[in-house]
Structures are given as C-alpha cells and as structure tokens.
Amino acid sequence: MRSFYQVSLLFISIISSAIVVAGTYTVTNVKCEGGWVTREDDKLVVISKCGSPVLSDVVSGDDETKVERVGFQLENEKQITIFTFKAGKVVLIEKISD
C-alpha cells in the first residue's frame, strides 16, 4: 500500500506534466527590458519595466476585488508572459508557449 507521501508525489508529478504539456507554466519572477518583476509588484511598475501589454482581460465580478490578466510579448522571447493582478498587485506570473 502506498503512503500518503508517495501518492502526493505522484499527484504533483501528474499535474506538473499536464501543465508542461499544455504549454503553460508558472514562474516566480521575470526579467523585462526595464528590470526584474516579481510577485507583489504594482501594475504600473510592471508596465514601466515590460512595456505596453499585448492583451488585457478583467476576470473578476463587479462586487469582487478586481482581478486582471495582462499579457506581454517580452523582447527575445517566443512565449507570452501573463501577469495576474489582484487589487493592482502581481499574484501570479505565467509563461505560455506554442
């Protein structure tokens, strides 16, 4: 019989594989032309460091804290970098490849 630890590791590896196969993965920071961007950075700081976004979408309801996904095509990268902002602060950074 497998231990909880073994089952947990198996589940994490399956989820990780699914994320990689789908072409989307999360990162903790990103190097833009204007400097490094990390979680908790303000949206205006991200735009000043990474330039103009190529896409933007508000994904929260009217009565909720604003959640926005903003995409950038960073220089010398094929992937799109998506920053998710909650109340104007970075909470998630994702890379999406072909």
Buried (B, 14 or more C-beta within 10 A) or exposed (E): EEEEEEEEEEEEEEEEEEEEEEEBBEEEEBEBEEEEBEBEBEBEBBBEBBBEBEEEEEEEEEEEEEBBBBBBBBEEEEBBBBBBBBEBBBEBBBBEEE
